[in-house]
Amino acid sequence: MTSAKTPPHIGTLILIVAMATLSLNMFLPALAHVAEDLGTDYGTISIAVAGYLGVTAFIQLMAGALSDRFGRRPVMLVAIIIFVLASLGALLAQDVVTFLVFRMFQSAVSVGHAISLAVVRDTTPAREATAKMGTISMVMAVAPMIGPTLGGVLDQFLGWRAIFGSYVILGLALFVLAWIDLGETRPRTTSQAPRPPVLRLLKSVQFWAFALCTAFSVGAFFIFVSAVPLVATERYGLSSALVGMGVGSITAGFMAGAAITRQVGARFPITLMMRLGRTLACLGLLAGLLIAMAEPASPLFLFGATIFVGFGNGLSIPGSNTGAMSIEPALAGTASGIAGALVVGMGGVLTYAAGLTIEASPTPATLIGLMLAATAASLATAFIAKEPAGELPVGPEAAAQAGRRA
């Protein structure tokens, strides 16, 4: 089996990102059965989700920097190996402690998101990278819908361990694909052009503007999915099925926005796409807030307003991700890792704050107001961000092959 020498196809990057997403959510429908089988309570087994997210934030930070130092390919291959072994350990676990330990190690595959974005930026100029990231973003929207469905079917007919067995199989298949197709793309450094210090990236106002734009944009989504079930049931008496359909509205909006970015992202400045997306999201939420103050009997306005959040995110997040990695292009992996960790951390903080606020006041106006605050913050950072100058000094092989293959 020959190892890759050229940059990967976009399909390979999409599958890597999809695996990172499936590792989080595919086993969620089986949580109760896992707890029952391992003789523990639901609160304890929920660490498999909350703890996983915490470890993911740390791994994103480490993996991004490691990929800048040692390369995208070796870090990704090692991460997949760890994921496969951890999945096997969780599959065979007979007690909750062993299960949770291996579950935390499964989070290694989450580096796929940061590395995939870095690979795109390694091999593609900024505007073209935004369009490609629009394609990857569409997968990020689809995978959360497919994962729980597939996991629920496996749990119902084969038991929860079948989910982790599928992780092993999928991980092995992904390793083979990455070995064959994931060539190294990390920019070369020389004594005349050394890799810049990470501190220079951390001191950049522009980097934080792009990264915070992404974090606040995704934060509005986290607020919505964590708080809307209580609002929808308390205020409108919706069933779980209808709530699920309502949650899908923001995902549908995101897919539509990402599809447009995929088509036109290469033609416009990334800051223009960011500001347009953030403005549309704010306007949609502002209109929803005004309607909510009239206390309408139908919840359609609530989900209609949040479609604009998803749509705006689809327009702006590919560009803000590209911008964060374009400030110091030779540190694209580090930038991607920090931005990814910031999204996870910000999401956790905003989810917790939204839970406390909505519990005290479970109204549509409160929910939309919280989302509007996060979206307004993302709009402010989008206007601070400036169009990145310069392009990435990729190696000759990467530059040549990227144009032919991606």
C-alpha positions as CSV (number, residue, x, y, z in Angstrom):
1,M,0.0,0.0,0.0
2,T,1.7,3.2,-1.2
3,S,1.7,6.3,1.0
4,A,0.4,9.6,-0.4
5,K,2.8,12.1,-1.8
6,T,0.3,14.7,-2.9
7,P,-2.4,16.8,-1.2
8,P,-5.6,15.0,-0.5
9,H,-8.8,15.2,-2.5
10,I,-11.6,17.3,-1.0
11,G,-13.6,14.1,-0.4
12,T,-10.9,12.8,1.9
13,L,-11.0,15.9,4.0
14,I,-14.8,15.7,4.1
15,L,-14.7,12.2,5.4
16,I,-12.1,13.1,8.1
17,V,-14.3,16.0,9.3
18,A,-17.4,13.7,9.2
19,M,-15.6,11.1,11.4
20,A,-14.8,13.8,13.9
21,T,-18.4,14.7,14.1
22,L,-19.8,11.1,14.2
23,S,-17.4,10.3,17.1
24,L,-19.3,12.8,19.2
25,N,-22.9,12.2,18.4
26,M,-23.5,8.7,16.9
27,F,-23.7,7.0,20.3
28,L,-25.9,9.7,22.0
29,P,-29.2,7.7,21.5
30,A,-27.6,4.8,23.4
31,L,-26.5,6.7,26.5
32,A,-29.3,5.3,28.7
33,H,-28.5,1.7,27.6
34,V,-24.8,2.2,28.2
35,A,-25.6,3.4,31.7
36,E,-27.8,0.4,32.4
37,D,-25.4,-2.1,31.0
38,L,-22.4,-0.8,32.9
39,G,-24.4,-0.4,36.1
40,T,-24.2,3.4,36.6
41,D,-26.6,6.4,36.5
42,Y,-27.3,8.7,33.6
43,G,-25.5,11.6,35.2
44,T,-22.2,9.7,35.3
45,I,-22.4,8.3,31.8
46,S,-23.1,11.9,30.6
47,I,-19.4,12.5,31.3
48,A,-18.9,10.6,28.0
49,V,-20.3,13.7,26.3
50,A,-19.3,16.6,28.5
51,G,-15.8,15.2,29.3
52,Y,-15.3,14.4,25.6
53,L,-15.9,18.1,24.7
54,G,-13.5,19.3,27.3
55,V,-10.8,16.9,26.1
56,T,-11.5,17.9,22.5
57,A,-10.8,21.6,23.3
58,F,-7.4,20.6,24.8
59,I,-6.5,18.3,21.9
60,Q,-7.4,20.9,19.3
61,L,-4.8,23.2,20.9
62,M,-2.1,20.6,21.0
63,A,-2.7,19.0,17.6
64,G,-2.7,22.3,15.7
65,A,0.7,23.2,17.0
66,L,2.0,19.7,16.6
67,S,0.9,19.6,12.9
68,D,2.8,22.9,12.3
69,R,5.9,21.3,13.8
70,F,5.8,17.7,12.5
71,G,3.3,17.9,9.7
72,R,-0.4,17.4,9.0
73,R,-0.1,13.8,7.8
74,P,1.7,12.2,10.8
75,V,-0.5,13.9,13.4
76,M,-3.7,12.8,11.6
77,L,-2.5,9.2,11.2
78,V,-1.5,8.9,14.8
79,A,-4.8,10.4,15.9
80,I,-6.8,7.9,13.8
81,I,-4.8,5.0,15.3
82,I,-5.5,6.3,18.9
83,F,-9.2,6.6,17.9
84,V,-9.4,3.0,16.6
85,L,-7.6,1.6,19.7
86,A,-9.8,3.7,22.1
87,S,-13.0,2.6,20.3
88,L,-11.9,-1.1,20.7
89,G,-11.3,-0.4,24.4
90,A,-14.7,1.2,24.9
91,L,-16.3,-1.7,23.0
92,L,-14.8,-4.3,25.4
93,A,-15.2,-2.2,28.6
94,Q,-17.0,-4.0,31.4
95,D,-17.2,-1.1,33.9
96,V,-17.9,2.6,33.6
97,V,-14.5,3.9,34.6
98,T,-12.8,1.9,31.8
99,F,-15.4,2.9,29.3
100,L,-15.0,6.6,30.2
101,V,-11.2,6.5,30.0
102,F,-11.3,5.0,26.5
103,R,-14.1,7.4,25.5
104,M,-11.9,10.3,26.4
105,F,-9.1,8.9,24.2
106,Q,-11.6,8.6,21.3
107,S,-11.6,12.4,21.1
108,A,-8.2,12.2,19.4
109,V,-10.0,12.0,16.1
110,S,-11.4,15.5,16.7
111,V,-8.1,16.8,15.4
112,G,-9.5,16.0,11.9
113,H,-11.5,19.2,11.9
114,A,-8.5,21.5,12.6
115,I,-6.1,19.6,10.3
116,S,-8.6,19.5,7.4
117,L,-9.1,23.2,7.5
118,A,-5.3,23.7,7.8
119,V,-4.7,21.5,4.7
120,V,-7.2,23.6,2.7
121,R,-5.4,26.7,3.7
122,D,-2.0,25.2,3.0
123,T,-2.9,24.5,-0.6
124,T,-5.4,27.2,-1.6
125,P,-5.4,31.0,-1.7
126,A,-7.7,32.7,0.8
127,R,-10.8,33.3,-1.3
128,E,-10.7,29.8,-2.9
129,A,-10.1,28.3,0.5
130,T,-13.3,30.0,1.7
131,A,-15.3,28.3,-1.1
132,K,-13.8,24.9,-0.2
133,M,-14.5,25.4,3.5
134,G,-18.1,26.1,2.5
135,T,-18.2,22.5,1.1
136,I,-16.7,21.1,4.3
137,S,-19.2,23.2,6.4
138,M,-22.1,21.6,4.6
139,V,-20.9,18.2,5.7
140,M,-20.6,19.5,9.3
141,A,-24.3,20.3,9.1
142,V,-25.3,16.9,7.6
143,A,-23.2,14.6,9.9
144,P,-25.0,15.6,13.1
145,M,-28.3,14.5,11.5
146,I,-27.0,11.2,10.2
147,G,-25.0,10.2,13.2
148,P,-27.7,9.9,15.9
149,T,-30.1,8.2,13.4
150,L,-27.5,5.5,12.5
151,G,-26.5,5.1,16.2
152,G,-30.1,4.7,17.2
153,V,-30.7,1.9,14.7
154,L,-27.5,0.1,15.7
155,D,-28.4,0.4,19.4
156,Q,-32.0,-0.8,18.9
157,F,-31.1,-3.9,16.8
158,L,-27.6,-4.8,17.8
159,G,-26.9,-3.1,21.1
160,W,-24.8,-0.1,22.1
161,R,-21.5,-2.0,21.6
162,A,-22.2,-2.3,17.9
163,I,-21.8,1.5,17.7
164,F,-18.3,1.3,19.0
165,G,-17.6,-1.7,16.8
166,S,-18.6,0.5,13.8
167,Y,-16.2,3.2,15.1
168,V,-13.4,0.6,14.9
169,I,-14.4,-0.4,11.3
170,L,-14.8,3.2,10.2
171,G,-11.6,4.3,11.8
172,L,-9.6,1.5,10.1
173,A,-11.1,2.5,6.8
174,L,-10.3,6.1,7.4
175,F,-6.7,5.2,8.2
176,V,-6.3,3.4,4.9
177,L,-7.8,6.3,3.0
178,A,-5.6,8.8,4.8
179,W,-2.5,6.7,4.2
180,I,-3.2,6.5,0.5
181,D,-4.5,10.1,-0.1
182,L,-3.4,12.4,2.7
183,G,-0.1,13.8,1.5
184,E,1.9,16.3,3.5
185,T,0.9,20.0,2.9
186,R,2.7,21.8,5.7
187,P,4.6,24.8,4.3
188,R,8.3,24.4,4.2
189,T,10.5,26.6,6.3
190,T,14.1,27.5,5.7
191,S,16.7,29.5,7.5
192,Q,15.8,32.5,5.3
193,A,12.0,32.0,6.0
194,P,11.7,30.4,9.5
195,R,8.3,29.6,11.0
196,P,7.2,32.6,13.0
197,P,6.8,32.4,16.8
198,V,3.3,31.4,18.1
199,L,3.4,34.5,20.3
200,R,3.1,36.7,17.3
201,L,-0.1,35.0,16.3
202,L,-1.5,35.3,19.8
203,K,-0.7,39.0,19.9
204,S,-2.6,39.6,16.6
205,V,-5.8,41.5,17.1
206,Q,-6.9,40.4,13.6
207,F,-6.5,36.7,14.5
208,W,-8.7,37.1,17.5
209,A,-11.3,39.1,15.5
210,F,-11.6,36.2,13.0
211,A,-11.5,33.5,15.7
212,L,-14.1,35.3,18.0
213,C,-16.4,35.9,15.0
214,T,-16.5,32.1,14.5
215,A,-16.9,31.4,18.2
216,F,-19.8,33.8,18.8
217,S,-21.5,32.7,15.6
218,V,-21.4,29.1,16.6
219,G,-22.3,30.2,20.2
220,A,-25.6,31.5,19.0
221,F,-26.3,28.0,17.6
222,F,-25.3,26.4,20.9
223,I,-27.7,28.8,22.8
224,F,-30.5,27.8,20.4
225,V,-30.2,24.0,20.6
226,S,-29.7,24.0,24.4
227,A,-32.6,26.3,25.2
228,V,-35.3,25.9,22.5
229,P,-36.6,22.5,23.8
230,L,-37.7,24.1,27.1
231,V,-39.1,27.2,25.4
232,A,-41.0,25.1,22.8
233,T,-42.5,22.7,25.4
234,E,-43.2,25.3,28.1
235,R,-44.7,28.0,26.0
236,Y,-46.2,26.1,23.0
237,G,-46.5,22.5,24.2
238,L,-44.7,21.1,21.3
239,S,-43.9,17.4,21.2
240,S,-40.3,16.1,21.1
241,A,-40.7,15.3,17.4
242,L,-41.8,18.8,16.5
243,V,-39.0,20.3,18.6
244,G,-36.6,18.2,16.7
245,M,-38.0,19.5,13.4
246,G,-37.7,23.0,14.7
247,V,-34.1,22.5,15.7
248,G,-33.5,21.3,12.1
249,S,-34.5,24.7,10.8
250,I,-31.3,26.3,11.9
251,T,-29.3,23.4,10.3
252,A,-31.2,23.8,7.1
253,G,-30.4,27.5,7.1
254,F,-26.7,26.7,7.6
255,M,-26.6,24.3,4.7
256,A,-28.2,26.9,2.4
257,G,-25.7,29.5,3.4
258,A,-22.8,27.2,3.1
259,A,-24.0,26.1,-0.3
260,I,-24.0,29.7,-1.5
261,T,-20.5,30.2,0.0
262,R,-19.3,27.1,-1.9
263,Q,-20.5,28.7,-5.2
264,V,-19.5,32.3,-4.8
265,G,-17.0,32.4,-1.9
266,A,-14.0,32.7,-4.3
267,R,-15.4,35.8,-6.0
268,F,-15.8,38.1,-3.0
269,P,-13.6,39.3,-0.1
270,I,-13.9,37.0,2.9
271,T,-14.7,39.9,5.2
272,L,-17.6,40.9,2.9
273,M,-19.1,37.4,3.2
274,M,-18.6,37.5,7.0
275,R,-20.2,40.9,7.4
276,L,-23.1,40.0,5.1
277,G,-23.8,36.8,7.1
278,R,-23.6,38.4,10.5
279,T,-25.8,41.3,9.4
280,L,-28.5,38.9,8.0
281,A,-28.4,36.9,11.2
282,C,-28.9,40.0,13.4
283,L,-31.7,41.4,11.2
284,G,-33.6,38.0,11.3
285,L,-33.2,37.8,15.1
286,L,-34.2,41.5,15.6
287,A,-37.4,40.9,13.6
288,G,-38.1,37.8,15.6
289,L,-37.6,39.6,18.9
290,L,-40.1,42.3,17.8
291,I,-42.6,39.7,16.9
292,A,-42.0,37.8,20.2
293,M,-42.8,40.9,22.2
294,A,-46.3,40.6,20.8
295,E,-46.6,37.1,22.2
296,P,-48.0,35.3,19.1
297,A,-49.7,32.0,19.5
298,S,-47.7,30.2,16.9
299,P,-44.0,29.2,17.3
300,L,-43.3,29.5,13.6
301,F,-41.8,33.0,14.0
302,L,-39.3,31.6,16.4
303,F,-38.0,29.0,14.0
304,G,-38.3,31.4,11.1
305,A,-36.0,33.9,12.9
306,T,-33.4,31.3,13.7
307,I,-33.2,30.1,10.1
308,F,-31.4,33.4,9.5
309,V,-28.9,32.5,12.1
310,G,-28.1,29.3,10.4
311,F,-28.0,31.0,7.0
312,G,-25.7,33.7,8.2
313,N,-23.4,31.2,9.8
314,G,-23.2,29.3,6.5
315,L,-22.1,32.5,4.8
316,S,-19.6,33.8,7.3
317,I,-18.0,30.8,9.2
318,P,-16.0,29.5,6.2
319,G,-14.5,33.0,5.7
320,S,-13.8,33.6,9.4
321,N,-12.0,30.2,9.6
322,T,-10.0,31.1,6.5
323,G,-9.1,34.5,7.9
324,A,-7.9,33.1,11.3
325,M,-5.5,30.8,9.4
326,S,-4.3,33.6,7.1
327,I,-2.8,35.9,9.7
328,E,0.3,33.8,10.0
329,P,-0.1,31.2,7.2
330,A,2.9,29.2,8.3
331,L,1.0,28.6,11.6
332,A,-2.3,27.6,10.0
333,G,-2.5,24.4,12.1
334,T,-1.9,26.3,15.4
335,A,-4.5,28.9,14.4
336,S,-7.0,26.3,13.4
337,G,-6.5,24.5,16.7
338,I,-6.8,27.6,18.8
339,A,-9.9,28.7,16.9
340,G,-11.5,25.3,17.3
341,A,-10.8,25.2,21.0
342,L,-12.3,28.6,21.4
343,V,-15.5,27.5,19.7
344,V,-15.8,24.5,22.1
345,G,-15.0,26.7,25.2
346,M,-17.3,29.5,24.1
347,G,-20.0,27.0,23.3
348,G,-19.8,25.5,26.8
349,V,-19.9,28.9,28.5
350,L,-22.9,30.2,26.5
351,T,-24.8,26.9,26.8
352,Y,-24.5,27.0,30.6
353,A,-25.4,30.7,30.8
354,A,-28.4,30.1,28.5
355,G,-29.6,27.2,30.6
356,L,-29.6,29.3,33.7
357,T,-31.4,32.3,32.0
358,I,-34.0,30.2,30.2
359,E,-34.8,28.2,33.3
360,A,-35.7,31.5,35.0
361,S,-37.5,32.9,32.0
362,P,-38.5,30.3,29.4
363,T,-39.9,32.7,26.8
364,P,-39.2,33.1,23.1
365,A,-38.1,36.8,23.7
366,T,-35.5,35.6,26.2
367,L,-34.1,33.0,23.8
368,I,-34.0,35.3,20.8
369,G,-32.5,38.0,23.0
370,L,-29.6,35.7,24.1
371,M,-29.0,34.6,20.5
372,L,-29.1,38.3,19.3
373,A,-26.5,39.2,21.9
374,A,-24.1,36.5,20.7
375,T,-24.7,37.4,17.1
376,A,-24.2,41.1,17.6
377,A,-20.8,40.3,19.2
378,S,-19.9,38.3,16.1
379,L,-21.0,41.2,13.9
380,A,-18.8,43.5,15.9
381,T,-15.7,41.3,15.4
382,A,-16.5,40.9,11.7
383,F,-16.2,44.6,11.3
384,I,-12.9,44.6,13.2
385,A,-11.5,41.9,10.9
386,K,-9.6,43.1,7.9
387,E,-9.1,41.3,4.6
388,P,-5.9,39.1,4.9
389,A,-2.9,40.3,2.9
390,G,-0.5,38.0,1.2
391,E,-0.8,34.3,0.4
392,L,0.6,31.1,1.8
393,P,4.2,30.0,0.8
394,V,3.3,26.5,-0.1
395,G,5.8,24.0,-1.4
396,P,6.1,23.5,-5.2
397,E,4.6,20.0,-5.2
398,A,1.6,21.1,-3.0
399,A,0.8,24.1,-5.0
400,A,1.0,22.3,-8.3
401,Q,-1.0,19.3,-7.2
402,A,-3.7,21.3,-5.3
403,G,-4.8,23.0,-8.4
404,R,-5.3,19.7,-10.3
405,R,-6.8,17.6,-7.6
406,A,-8.9,19.4,-5.0
